[in-house]
Amino acid sequence: MSLGLQALVAALPILVAGLLLVGLRMPARSAMPVVYVVAALLALFVWQVPALRVVAASLQGLVITFDILLIVFGAILLLNTLKHSGALAVIKDSFSAISPDPRIQIVIIVWMFGAFIEGAAGFGTAAAILAPLLVALGFPAMAAVMLGMTLQSTPVTFGAAGTPVLVGLAGGLDGPQLEALLAENGLTLADYLQLVTNQVVIFHGVAGLFIPVLMVLMTTRFFGANRSWREALPAVPFALFGGVAFVVPYALIGWLLGPEFPSMIGGLAGLAVMIMAARAGFLVPKSLWTFPPRADWPVYWLGSVQADTGEAPPAGTRPSLWRAWAPYLLIAILLVLTRLPALPFGDWLKSLRISFPDIFGTGISAASTPLYLPATVFIVTVLVTFWLHRMRPSEMARAFAESTRTLLGAGVVLMFTVPMVRIYVNSDINELALASMPLAMADWVAQSVGGVWPLFAPSIGALGAFIAGSNTISNLMFGAFQFGVAGQLSMPTVTVVALQAVGAAAGNMIAIHNVVAASATVGYLGREGQVLRLTLVPTLYYVTLVGLMGLVAVGVVSTP
């Protein structure tokens, strides 16, 4: 079988996923089981991978899926708990009092608060929270969804306390090629992921600096009475300052503490700075800009239902502002305490380890440390919130029920997507002595594209996020592929893998699953294509700029 044919066969599951999800608009819960079957059949009958190895790889994928679903459940349970306690409504009211200018609200609420939520929760949660908040503040539903999606860029790589790196890249890269590189350079997996993080924060820091500016420009151009870019210009200095206020602590935290904290702490620190700046009038435009009167809005701006942020309880029982924010602060504190290597808490949580070594004698192993996952922090925070906000058991029950329903929908998709990825990665042992499927694609790409690959690497990551709806899943799908291309081209694998991670984050701006989830919160379902046409602009900006930076980086960095 020629190398070109190998690459085509290996790409078939991805092509089928694109056809079903994008071309035929099939729901992911229906499409991904089909894609899994296609991948398994190709592995068995074309790659001739032993059947037991395919089953073992699938079981390994289910263990990884368990970790992801636990994190998703904890993040969404926290969101629904805050909604039913009234805390989200209190937070919304506090934002509306800072500035009546939507351009300023975009920088503070979408960029800063959204980045913090993404860092704490991930998995599209930020867009689902921001859209109803913005509609409650007077934004058109279409603008709210667009802004919530555009936020899904710079912070996403480190969403849910670094899950796209710690689960996505770690799972996608796991294999003999990475093990050989680590042994050759005397590195551990944690060391390698830290090297990747060091470059990711630089790529994101440069590209993300201008995202708040793009948000403001797109809002005045597409949703202003005059449809004018110029009406954004007075707010550009404030937006640029917002970019700096986020990316500086973001980059420093990534270098010093690792992938769990950049978005969360960067967003929290930047939020404090920008609130103080707005209240002091620093760089705030002298003239107020607002949306046109609601009666003049085109019908395609409007959602069909009222946004649901939860109603604050009556005065006297509603959470105070500090109580409303306390759960998020608690998350930040607990994550820092459990992730700092100098403290013993992380090791205590890791002591509970569920292992499945050498499944069916195939050499494939799986393991989970459930207490160390961010989900534990989320669930502990939920229990504290229940007490701190004096919630009724019935309110907590509603939050739990809503979270479970959401989890079931995500579970069906992930139960087939992640095992499909693990079949890809573990297809290196086969009767034909072929390289694994990702490496076959990598070999062909290396021969076809050559030294300009870094220009295209972020777009591959974005493609994965567009199809799978997740930075984490994109990294699982294409991590080994990008690693293999770098090895074939004798490029620093750390740099190319970092480009994958950044591109996968940018691809969340056009991820179908995310735009559907955000649209659902404001009754904008059925018009997702209109939003995607708008968010395609910042996506192209992001992957192009980062790709050009990657071309420069591969010539100057000295990492493995």
N, C-alpha and C positions, 0 to 999 in steps of 0.2 A: 504494500500500500504506500503510495507516494506521500511525501510530506504534505503537499497541498490537499490531498484527499483526507489525510488524517486531520488536518486543521478544520476542514469542512465538516467532517463527521463530529468532531469535538464541539463545533459551534452550533450544531443542530438544536440541542436543547435550549440554548439561548435564543436562537432564531424562532423556535416554536413559541417560546415565552413571549417574545415581542409580537409575533403574529396574533396570538390569542388575546393578549392583554391590550395591545394598541390597535392592531388591525381589526380584530373582531369584537373588541371591547368586552371581552368575557371577564366576569369577576375573577379576582385572583383565587378565591376559594375553589373555583371550578377549573381554572387554568393550571395552577401549580401541580395538582395531582397528575394531570396529563403530562406535564413537563418532567415530573419525577419518573413516570413510567417510560418515557422516551429515553431519558438518561440511563435508566437501569437496563433497558433492552439493548442500547448501544454498547454499554459496558460488557454485557453478557455475550452478545452475539457478534459484535464487530471488534471490540477490543479484546474479547475473550478473557475477561476477568473472571476468576472462579466465583461460583454462585455464593459460597459462604463468605467471600470477601465483600461482595456487594451487600449481603445482609448485615455483615459486621459494620461496614461503613454507614449503612442506614441507621443502625442502632447507635453508633457514635453520634450521628447527626441528631438523633432524638434526645440524647443527653445534653447536647448544646442547646437544643430547642427548649428543654426544660429550664435552663439557666435564663435564656432570653425571655421566656414567658413569665418567669417569676419576677424579673425586673419590670416588665411591662405592667404586670398586675399591681405591683407595689406603687409604680408611678401614677397609674390611673386611679387607684384607690385613694391615694393622697389628694389628687385633683378633685374627685367626687366628694371626699370628706370635707374639703375646704368649701366646696360649693354648698353643701347641705348645712354646714355650720354658719354660713353667712359671711365667711372670711373673704371669699372672692369679691362679693359685693362691696365690702368695706375697702378692699384694696382698690377696686375700680373708682370709688368715690374719692379716695386719697389722690389718685392720679388726676382726676378731672379738676381738682383744686389747684394744681401746680401751674398750669397754663391753659388758656382757652384756644391757643393756636394749634391746629392739627399738625403743622410742621414740627413744632416743638414736641408735641405728644408722640409723634412717630419716633423721634430719637430716644426719648425717655422710656416710653412704654414698649414699643416694638423692639427696638435695638437692644436696650439695656435690660429691661425686665424680661423680654423674650429670651435673650441670651442666657440669663440666669435660670429661667425655667427649663430651657433646653439642656443646660449643664446638669440640672438636678434630675430631670425626668426623661428627656430624649423621646425617640420613637414618635415624632410628630406631635407630641403633647403641647409644645409651645404654640404652634399654629392653632390648635384646637382651643387653647385658652385665650389667645390674643384676639381671634376673630370676634367672639361675642363681647369681649371687653371693648373693642374698638366700636362695634355697632352701638353698644350702650352709650358710648361717648359721642355718637352722632356721625360716625363714618358710614358711607354706603357699604352694603354687604360685599359687593365686588371688590372695593378698595380694601376692605378688612381682610378678605381672603388673600388678595394679592400681596399685601404687606406681611401677613403671617407666613406665607410661602417664601417670600424673599428673605425673611429672617433665617430660613432654613439653609444656611450656607456656612459662614465662618464658625458659629458655635457648634455645629453638628458633629464634627469629628470627635469632640469630647463630651457629647451628650450622654445622659444617664450615667454620669460619673465615669466617662471614658469607655463605655461599652463598645463602640465601633472599633476601638483600638484593642482593648483588653480581651474582647470576645471575637470581634470580627476579624481583625488582622491576625491575632494569635491563632484562631481556628483556621483561617484561610491559608496561612503560611505553614502550618504544622506539617512537617514531612521530612523525608531524608535529606532533601537539598538544603533546607534551612539548618537542620541539625549538623550537617557537614560544615556549613559556613560558620556556625557558632563555635564548633569545636576547633576549627582552624584559627579563629581569632580570639579564643579564650573568653567568649561571651556567654551569658545566659540569655534566655528569651526576654526576660525583663530588661536586660541591658540593651538588647536590640530594639525593643519597642520604645525605649527611652531615646535612642538615637533617632528613630523615626519621628517621635514627638518633637524633638529639637528642631527638625527641619519643617515639620508640618506647621508649627506656630509661626515660622518665618514666612512661608508661602501664604498662609491665611492672614497673617498680620498685614502684609502689603496689600493683598487683594481686598481684604475685609475693611480696610481703612475707608474705602469709598462706598461701601454698601449703604450706609445711612444717607449719603448724598443721593445715591440712585433712588432710594425709597422716596425721598422728598421730591425729587425731580419728576418721578413717575406719577406721584399723587397729584401734583399741580397740573401736569400735562394732560392726564387722562380723566381727572375728576374735579378740576376747577371750572368755575363759570366761564373762564376765557380759554381753557385748554392750553395753557401757556407754560413753557419751561421757565420763562423769565420770572414768574411769580415765586419760584423756588429759590432764586438767587440770594435774596436777603437772609435766608435761613441756612445757606451753604456753610458759612463759618461755624455756626453752632453744630451742624451735622458733622463737619470735619473734626471738630473738637470732640464730638461724641465718638467718632471712629478712633481717635487717639486714646481717649479715656478708657476705651475697652481693650484695644489691642496691646497696649503697653503692659498692663497687669496680666493679661491673657498670655502673652509671650513669656514674661518672667516666671509666671506660675508653671507653665509648661516645662521650662528649663529646670526649675528648682524642685518641683513636687511631682511632676509626671502627668500622665494623661487623664487622671480622674478630675482635676480641679480647674483647668484653664477657663472654661466657659462659665462655670458656676461662680468662681471668685472674681474673674474679670467682669462678669455682668453685675455682680453685687457691688464691687468697688466703683465701676463706672456709673452705676445707678445713683450711688450716693453723690458722686462728683457732679453729675449732670443735674440732679435735683437742686443742689446748692447753686449751681451756675444759673439755672432758670429762675430761681427765686431772687438771685442777686441781679438779674437782668444781663448777665455776661453773654455777649454775642447774640442776644435775643433780638429779633427784628423789631424795629420801632413800630411798624404797621402790622395790624392783625390780618391774617388771611384765614378765610373760612370756606367751607363748601357752599355751593349755591343752595338756595332754599329747597327743602325736601320736595315741594310741589313741582319743582323744575327738573327733578332727577329723571333720567331715562329709565324705562322699566327694567332694563338689563342691569342696572346698578343695584336693584332691590332684591332682598331675600324674601322668601315666602312665609317665614315664621319669625317670631321675635327671638332675639338672642337669649340664650339661657345661661346666665352667670350665677344664678341663685339669688334669692332675695335676702337682704340683711334682716335679721330679726328686729322686732320693735326696740326702740330706745330703752336702755336699761338691761336688755338681755343680749344685744348684739356684741360681737367681739370688739374690743378696743383695737386701735390701729396696731399697737405693738403685739397684741395677741394674734391678730390676723397674719402678721408677718413672722411671728415666732416659729411656726413649723418650718419655713424655708431656712431661717437662721439655724435651727436645730439640725436640719439636714447637712448644712455646710459644716457645722461643728463636728457632727458624728462622722462624716466622711473623712475629715481631716484627721480626727483621732484614730480612726481605724486604718488609715492608709499610710501614716507616717511610720517609716521603718524603725525609728528610734523608740517607738512606743510598743508595748506588748499586745495591744488589743487586736491588731490584725492577725497575729499568730494564733491568738486564742480562737478567733473566728474560723481560721483555716484548719484548726485541729479536727473539725468534723469534715471528713472527706469521704465521699462516696466514689468508689473506684470500680471499674470494669476492665481489668487488665487482660490483654491478649484474647480478645473476643473470638471464640470458636477456633483458637489456635492460629489466627490470621496475622498476628502481630499488631493488630489495630486495638488501641485502648481508648477508654473514655473515663473521665472523672469530673466530679462537681464538688465545689466547696460552697454549699448553699448559704451558709451563714455569712460568708464573706462577700456575697453579692450585694450590690446597692439596694436590692429589694429588702434586705433585712433592715437597713437604715430607714427606708420608706415606711415599712410596716410599724417599726418602733415609733416613728414620728406620727403615724396615724393614731396609735394608741395614746400617745401624749396629747395629741390634738383633741381627741374625744373627751379627755378629762379637762384640758385647758379651756376649751370652748364650751364646756358644760352641755355637750350634745345629748339628745335623747337617744335611747337605743333604736327607736324607729328611724331616726335620721341616719344613724350609722348603718342600719340594715338596708336602707335605700341606696346608700353609697356603695355598699358591698355588692348588691344585686346589679347595679348599673356597671360596675367594674367587671363583674363576672361575665356579663353579656358581651362586653367589649373584648374580653380575653378570649372568649370562645371563637369570635370571628377571626382574631389574629392567629389563634392556635391552629386552625385548619390550614391556613396559608403556610405558616412556619414549619408545621409537621412534615410537609413535603418539600419545602424549599431547602431547608438546611440539610436533610439527608441527601438531596440531589447534589448539593455542593460537595458533601463528603465522598460521594461516589466519584465525582470528578477528581478530587484530590487523591483518593486512594486507588485510582486505576493504574498506578505504576507497576503493580504486580499482575502480569497477564501472560497468556500462552504465546503471544507473538513477540514478546520482549520489546514492546513499544514503550515510549515515555508516557507519563500520565497525560490525560486529556488537556489540562491547562498548559503543560509543557509542550505538547504537540502544537497547540496554537501559538505558543511563544516562539518555538523554533521557526515556524513559518513567517510570523511577523518579523522576527529578527532578520531573516533573509530578505524580506520584501521591503521593509521600511528603513532599516539600518539606523544610522546615527541620529536621525531626527525623531526617534521614538518618544523622547520626553515631551515633545510638543503635543503628542496624541494621548499620552498616558492619562492625563486628567479626564479626557473625554470618555475613555473606557470606564473609569470609575463612575462618571456621571451617567453613562448608559446603564450600568448595573443598578444604580439607585432609581433611575427612571423606570426600569422594568420591575424591580423588586420592591420599590417603595421604601428602601431602607439603606442607610450608609453601612450599617452592620452587615446586612446581607450582601451588598455589593462587595465589601471587603472579603467576605467569605467566598464569594464567587470568583473574584478576580485577583485576590492577593497572591496566590501561587502563580497565576498567569503573569502578572507584572514582575514578580520576583524572577521568573524564568526568563522573561525577555531581557531583563537587566543582566542576568548571568550570561546569556548568549551574546550580548553586545559588549560584554566586559565593562558595563557601567556600574556605578555604586548602587547596589540593591536598595540600600536605605533611602536614597533619593527617589528612585522610581516607585518604591512602595509608598513613600510619603506623598508623591504626586497622585497615586491611586486613592489614598485616603482623603486628600483635599478635593479631588474631582468627585468622589462619591458624595462628599458633603454638599458640593455645589449642585449635584444632580437632584438633591432633595427639593430644590426649588421647582422642579418640573415632575416630581414623583407623583404618579397618578393616585396612589393610595393616600398620600398626605393631603392632596388638594380635595379629595373626596371627603376625608375626615374633617378638614377645616370647613368645607362648604356645608356639611351637614349641621354644624353648630349654629349656622345663621340662615338656614333654609335656602341655600344657593345651589342645591344639587341639580344636576342636569345641564349646568352651564360651565362646567370645569374647563372645557376647551378654551373659553374666552379668557379665563385666568391664566392658563398655560401659555397662551400667546403672549401675554404680558411678561410673565416670569421667565420666558425664554431669553429675553434681552439680558438681564443680569447673569443668567447662567452662561451664555456665550461669552460675556465679558470675563467671567471668573475663570472658565477653563482655558480661554485663550491667554490671558495674562499669566496664569500659573504655569501653563505649558511653556511660554517664552522664558519664564524664570527658571523652569526646569532645564531647558536647553543650556542656560548659563551655568546652572548649579552642577551638572554632571561633569563639567570641565574643571571645576575648582575645588569640589569637596573631596575629602580623602577617607570617607567612611567605607565599611565593607560593602 
